């Protein structure tokens, strides 16, 4: 691995850039995610930065089940995150739709539309669990980057 590749690998693990999108949640998970940015948890000290655009992010953090109104926004945000990328579903709704299952406005769990790399269970999950999920996604992201770089190099 070259020096540049080694640096990129470490940067992906040590300073993940996240973009948050609410796909129809009750805001409980959103509040817990924002709590991670508060002085008590201060994830920016750990290198996690919240980005304003999915084009600047590595990890997409999604809360809630997917609703008819948010499906297009979720798909657009996913498409705008550059490769390699990772998706974190925060809360039970992303996996099972939880209490919103069967609602006429809910079109399904998140993995029905985009691949999910990490599920953070809970309703809502604790900020520590969210931070752990983001770091799991950062490790997955770094591993994907190494594999993609290896694909582009000639075999010895």
C-alpha positions in Angstrom: 0.0 0.0 0.0 1.4 3.4 -1.0 1.7 6.3 1.4 -1.2 8.1 -0.1 -3.4 4.9 0.1 -2.4 4.4 3.7 -3.3 8.0 4.5 -6.7 7.7 2.8 -7.4 4.5 4.7 -6.6 6.1 8.0 -8.6 9.3 7.1 -11.7 7.2 6.3 -11.6 5.5 9.6 -10.5 8.5 11.8 -12.6 11.3 10.3 -15.9 10.1 8.7 -18.1 12.7 7.1 -21.8 12.1 7.7 -25.0 13.4 6.1 -28.2 12.9 8.0 -31.6 12.5 6.4 -35.0 12.0 8.1 -37.0 9.6 6.0 -40.2 9.9 8.0 -39.3 9.3 11.7 -40.9 10.7 14.8 -37.7 12.8 15.4 -36.7 10.7 18.5 -33.6 9.3 16.6 -32.9 12.7 15.1 -32.7 14.2 18.6 -30.3 11.5 19.7 -28.1 12.0 16.6 -27.9 15.7 17.2 -27.1 15.0 20.9 -24.0 13.3 19.6 -22.8 16.7 18.4 -23.5 18.3 21.8 -20.6 19.1 24.3 -21.4 16.0 26.3 -20.5 13.6 23.4 -18.7 16.0 21.1 -18.2 13.6 18.2 -16.2 16.3 16.3 -13.4 15.6 18.8 -13.5 12.0 17.5 -13.3 13.2 13.9 -16.9 12.8 12.9 -18.2 15.8 11.0 -21.8 16.5 10.0 -21.9 17.7 6.4 -24.6 20.0 4.8 -24.5 18.2 1.5 -24.5 14.5 0.6 -21.8 15.2 -2.0 -19.4 16.0 0.8 -20.2 12.9 2.9 -18.9 9.4 3.1 -21.6 8.0 5.3 -25.4 8.5 5.0 -27.2 8.3 8.4 -30.9 7.7 7.9 -33.6 7.8 10.5 -37.2 6.5 10.2 -39.1 4.3 7.9 -39.3 5.3 4.2 -42.4 7.2 3.4 -43.9 8.0 0.0 -43.0 11.7 0.5 -39.4 11.0 1.4 -38.5 8.1 -1.0 -37.3 10.3 -3.8 -35.2 12.5 -1.4 -33.6 9.3 0.1 -32.8 7.9 -3.3 -31.3 11.3 -4.5 -29.2 11.6 -1.4 -27.9 8.1 -1.7 -27.0 8.7 -5.4 -25.1 11.9 -4.5 -22.8 10.3 -1.9 -19.6 9.4 -3.8 -18.2 5.9 -3.8 -17.1 4.3 -1.6 -20.0 5.0 0.7 -21.8 3.5 3.6 -25.3 3.7 5.0 -26.3 3.7 8.7 -29.9 3.1 9.6 -30.5 4.7 13.0 -33.3 3.3 15.1 -35.8 0.4 14.7 -37.9 2.1 12.0 -35.2 1.8 9.4 -35.1 -1.9 9.8 -38.7 -2.9 10.5 -40.8 0.3 10.2 -41.6 -0.3 13.9 -44.8 1.4 15.0 -45.3 2.9 11.5 -45.6 -0.6 9.8 -48.9 -0.9 8.0 -49.4 2.9 7.6 -50.6 3.9 4.2 -47.9 6.5 3.9 -45.0 4.1 4.7 -43.6 2.3 1.7 -41.2 0.0 3.6 -38.0 -0.4 5.5 -34.9 1.3 4.2 -33.2 -1.9 2.9 -36.0 -2.3 0.4 -34.6 0.7 -1.5 -30.9 1.1 -0.7 -28.3 -1.2 0.8 -27.8 -0.7 4.5 -24.4 -1.4 6.0 -25.0 -0.9 9.7 -28.2 -1.0 11.8 -28.3 0.9 15.1 -31.2 -0.7 17.0 -33.3 1.1 19.5 -36.3 3.4 19.8 -34.5 5.7 20.0 -31.0 4.4 20.3 -28.6 5.8 22.8 -26.0 8.3 21.5 -23.2 5.9 22.3 -24.8 3.3 20.1 -25.1 5.8 17.3 -21.4 6.8 17.6 -20.5 3.1 17.6 -22.6 2.5 14.4 -20.9 5.4 12.7 -17.5 4.0 13.5 -18.5 0.6 12.3 -19.6 2.2 9.0 -16.3 4.1 8.8 -14.4 0.8 9.1 -16.6 -0.7 6.4 -15.9 2.3 4.3 -12.2 2.1 4.8 -12.2 -1.6 3.9 -14.1 -0.9 0.7 -11.7 1.9 -0.2 -8.8 -0.5 0.1 -10.5 -3.2 -2.0 -11.4 -0.7 -4.7 -7.8 0.6 -4.8 -6.6 -2.9 -5.1 -8.9 -3.6 -8.0 -7.4 -0.7 -9.9 -3.8 -2.0 -9.6 -2.2 -4.6 -11.9 -1.8 -8.1 -10.4 1.7 -9.1 -9.5 
